[in-house]
Amino acid sequence: MRGHFLGGANAVETNAKVGEFRASLNRAAYKSCGCDGTNGKIQKNTVDSLRAGEDGDVASLGKMRAIVLTDRSAKSAVAKNMAVIDSIDLLDGLITADGLRARAKFKATNRRMSFNINRSKFVNLEIAGTPVDSNVGKNTKMNLPGIGTVFLKLLKKNGNFNRRGEVRLEMIRIHVQEENSFGLPIGSVLVVGRAKAGYSRKNIDDIIGGAAYLATLNAKSGDDAQNAVGRPGLLHVGCEGTRGKTKSERVASLDGTGILQGGAGRSTAVGKQTRTGAMVKMTAETEAVSLLDGLVTLESIRAVSRDRIKNGKRISSARGTKVVGLTVAGESLGTIRAKNVKIPVPTVGTLFINEVGKPPAGTRRLHQVNGLRLKANSSSTVLPAGTQLIVSHAQTRAY
């Protein structure tokens, strides 16, 4: 059937007001549903755990899965997108649950569009010590003492459900409206368990997508380090692009204890359909970066990933990627624009600068760019062996 899919699933979503806690919360499981769907195959992203705030007092979540599944025939298109979380402790026990499932199903036929959220539920949900029914009604609003308001099973619909329709389900949506002991600013919004699904009857011939963030650590570094660094400046762009407008995510500073310190950072995204195809560009740039208490420092770092389709041909580029004012173990290395540079780091391992992973010709794989990647080897005395720290990452895809 003519058209394209919409939506995806998030374990956690926040607004910019959340501030310093946002980097840790950005590590939550996320999976977008591509415009061309999944062709009947399950696609998912899994994150084992997440903590934000002092000792996880803002949020402590168990295993998280973001799952998307679509199927399409000549007569219909169906999307089933879902976020599953095994255990939930928010605001130091103010909201707890043994689990939740946010599931949005959307169906489009040649004549109509419809949806349901029937299989969405909570497991042993309690708010301020009071049990809440597992099948609580949609759009339930409750007072949250000392914080503000919480909405349960908040449902939002977009589109005319003729040419285009989309449904968004948020199992828990917290609005911070009072000064509080957690340091969450008034105006903060925290969503836990979000599923979104929809369909548009408009065809998109050239598919684009991308993501960018300022830093991340892999699991080898340990839970505490991963949560401290988080994934600041996370920004996604889907196959519909940004209609040519630049989206951005700004971060005042990076703070990953002694592993990573940094000044202001910014991620950007722009994407659109063009007369000859489509284009997408993602950037991630950070100032005044220090790794491992000054063992590695740099004045600024910028990762750029571009993809475009022109007259049916994919063209990928990392032009504009660079590191400025790099110093390693006291040795000044200046500005580096060359790609895929390797530098040994004493007592740690290897530093990869302006690392570019180009997709093989004719494939749909990601074009990935790391401004910096630090890998700890087996003899590292500073970080656990196998630890990988990335600073300034951008990725794109077009086909």
N, C-alpha and C positions, 0 to 999 in steps of 0.2 A: 504494500500500500504506500502511496506517495506520502512524503513528509519526513519528519525527524523527531527523535526522542528528546525529552527534557528531564532534568533532575539529577538526583544522586542521594547520598546519605552521609551524615556527619554524626559522630558520637558527641562532639561538643562544638558549639559555635558561640562567639562573643562579639560584642561591639568594641570600638576603640576605647571607650571610657574605662574598660576593665584595666587598662594600663599595664603595670608591671607583671601582672599575673597572666597576661595574654600569651606570652612566649611559651610558658609551660603548657597552657591549655591548647595551644596550636598543635601539640603532638598527638592529639586524639585521632582516632581512625577516621579517615575520609575517603570516599570513593565517588567520583562523578560518573554519570551515565553519558557516554558519548552520543553524539547526534545519530550515529549509525547503529546504536544499540549494541547488544552483546551476542546477537544471533543464537539465542537459546542457551548460552553458556553463562554460568555464574562467575561474576568477577567480584573480588573482595579485597579489603585491606584490613589487617589485624594488628592491633597494638596491645601488648600484654597488660600494661597498667599505666596510670598517670597520677601525678600528685601536683597540686598547685597551692602556694601559700606555705606558711611555716608549718612543717610536719604534716602537710597536706590538709590544713584546716579549711582552706577555701574549697578544695575539691580533691577527693581521693576516689579513683575509679579502678575497677578490676578490668578484666579482659574486655576489649572493645572490638566489634566487627562492623564494618560498613560494607553492605552487600548490594549489588545491582544485578538485575536479570531482566532481559527483554526478549520478546519474540514477535515476529511479524510475518504476515501472509498477504495475499492479494486483497483480502477482505477486512483484516483487522491488525491492530498493533497493541501489544500489552507490555506494560512495565511494572515490575515488582521491586521496589527499592526499600531497603531496610537497614536500621541501625540497632545493634544488640549490645547491651552492656551487662556484664555479669554481677557487679556489685557497685553500689553508689553510696557515698557519704559526702554530703555537701554542707558547707558552713558549720563545720565542727559538730555534725550530728543533727543539725536542725532539719535536714531532709535526708532520709536514708531509705534504701531499698535493696533487696537481694538481687534485683535485676529489672531490666525493662526491654521491651521490643517496640520500636517505632516502625510501622510497616505501611507504606502507601502503595496501593495498586491502582493503576490507571489503564483504561481501555478505550481505544478509539476504533470505531468502525467507519464504513463509508457514509453512515447516516448520523451517528451521534458519538458523544464522548461521555464517559462515566468514571467514577472512582469509588473506592472504599478503603476504610482504615480498620476494618473489623478485627484483624488479628493483632492489633497493637494492644499492649497491656503492661501493667506493672506487676512485680512480684514483691509482696510484703512491703509496700510503700508506707512510710510514716512521715508526717510533717509535724514538727514541734511535739513529738511524742504521741501523736494521735494517728491510729491506723486509717488508711484511705483505701476504699474499695479498689480491687485490681482492675475493674472495668469502669472506673469513674467516667462520668459523662464528658463529652468534648467541651472545650472552652470553659472548664471549671476554674474559677478565680478564688484564691484564698489569701488571707493575711499571713505575712511571714514576720513574726515578732522581731523587732530590732533591725530589720532589713528593708521590708517594703511589701511587695506582692509577688505571688507565684501563680502562674497559669499552668494547668494540667491539660494535656491533649489539645493544645491550641491549634486550631485548624484554619488555614488561610487558602482561599481560592483565587486564581488569576486567570484572565482570559474570558472569552465569550462562550467557550465550550462548543464552538461550532468549527471555526478555523483553527483555534488554538485553545488549549486548556492546561492548567497545571494546579496541583494541590500540594500544599506544604503542611506537614504535621510536626509539631514540636511537643514532645512528651512533658518536658519541664522547661518552663521559661521564667526566669527570675528577674524582676525589676528592682534594682536597688534605689530606694527612695529616702533612706535615712543614713545619718552618720553611723558607722559601725566599727566594731573592734577588729575586723579583718583588714581594714584599710581599703575596702572596695569603694571607689568614688561614687557619689550620687549620680545616677544616670547610667550606671553599668547595667548591661544585659548579659545574662548567662543562660544559654540554651543547652540542655542535655538530652540527647536522643532526638535527632531530626531526620526525617525522611521526606523526600520531595520527588514527585513523578508527574509527567505530563507528555503532551504530544502536540506538534504543530504540523499542519498539512502542507507547509511550505517545504520544498526540496532545497537541500544545501548540497551542492555538487562537490565542493572542496572543503574538507574538514580541517579545522585547526584546534589547537589547545596548548596550554602552557601553565607553568607554575614558577614561582620564585620565592626564596626566603634568604635570610641573612646568615643563619647558622644552624647547625644540627650536629648531634653526636650519635654514633651507632650504639647498639646494645652492649657491646664489649666494654664500654666505659663504665657501666653500672647504672642502676636506676637513679641514684642521687645526682650523678653528674648529668645524665640525660634530662632530668626534670629541671635542673638548674639552668642549663643552656636553653632547653626548649627548642622552639622553632620560630624565632622572632621574625616579624615582617612577612609572614606567610600570605601569599596572594595567588589565586587561581584565575584562569580565564578559560571559558568553555568554547564549544564549537561555534556558537553564535558571535563570539568575539566581544568587543566593547563598542562596536559601531564607530570605530576610529577614534574614540575618546580615550585619553590616558587615565587609567586607574592607578592609584598609588596607596601604599601602606607605609607609614612613617613610624620609626622607633627612636625614642629619645636617646637610649644607650643600650649596650649589651652588657649583661652581668651573669657570668657563669662561674662564680667563685674564682679560684686561682687559675682555672683552665682558660677562660676567655673573658676579656674585658674589651669594650669598644665604645666609641662615641656614637653620634647620630648615624642612623641608617635609613635606607629607603628602598622599597621594591616597587617596580612599575610594570604595567601590562597595557598593551594596545593590540587590538586585532580587528580585522574587518574583511568582508568580501570585496573584491576589486573587479574591474572590468575584465581582467585577464586571469582571475583566479581568487586567491586569498592570501592574507599575510598575518603574522603574529610576531610580537617582539616582547620579551621579558627581560628585565634587568634587576640586579641586586647590588647595591653599593653601600659600603660602610666606611666610616672614618676612624682614625686613631685606634687601630686594633693592636691588642697585646695578648700573646698566648703564653701560658705557663710562666706567669709572673715576669714577663719581659724577655724570655728566651728568644721569642720571635716577635718583632714589632713591625708595623707598617703605617704609613700616613693615611693611605686610602686604598680601597680595593673595589673593583667593579667587574661583575660578570654580566655578559650580554649573550642572549640566545635569540636568533632570528630564524624564522622559517617562512617561506612563501611558495605558493604554487603559481607559476606563470606559464600560461598556455600548456597546462598539463604536466609541467616539469617541476619537481621539488628542488628548491635551492636553500641550503642551510648555511648560516654564518655565525661566527662569534666575534665579529669585528667590533672593536671598542672595549674588549676585555683587557684589563691591565691591573697591575699592582704598582703602587707608587711608594717610594721610601722604605723599601724592605731592608730589615736588619735581622740577621740570624746569628745568635751567639756572639753579639758584639761586632760582627762584620757587616759593613754597609754594602748592600747589593743594588741600591738605587731603584730605578723604575724598570719594570720588566713587562714587555709587550709580547714577547715570543710565546708560543703555545707549548704546552706540555713540558715545562721545565721541571727537572728533579733536583732537589737540594738536600744533602744529608743534614740532619739536625742532631748534634751530640746528645747522648744519653736518652734519645727518644726514638728516632727512626728517620722517616723521609718526608720531605715537604714537596708537594706537587703544586706548581704555580700555573695559572691559566690553563687548567686541564680541560680539554675538549674531547667529548665522545661523539664522533660523527656517525650518523646512522648509515648502514650500507645502502647503496643506490637501490631504488625501487622498493624500499621497505617502509613500514609505518612506525618504525622505532623512534624513540625520543632523541632529539639533539640536546645533549646535556653539557653544561659548562659550570665548572667549579673555579671560582677565583683562587681559592686555596683549599688544599686538602692535606691534613697532617695525619700520617699513619704511624702508629707505634709498633715497633718490631718486637721480636721475642726477647731482646736484651734490654728493653726500655726499663729505666729505673724511675720514670716519672709518671707514666700512664700504663694501665693494664695492656698487655700485649693484644694486638688486634684492634685497639681503639682507633677510630677514624673521626676526626673533627673537620667539618666543612664550613668554610666561611664564604658567603656570597655565592649562591647557587641559582642558576636559571636554566629552564628547560622548555623546549617547544616541540610541536609536532604539526605536520601538515601533510595531507594526502587527498 
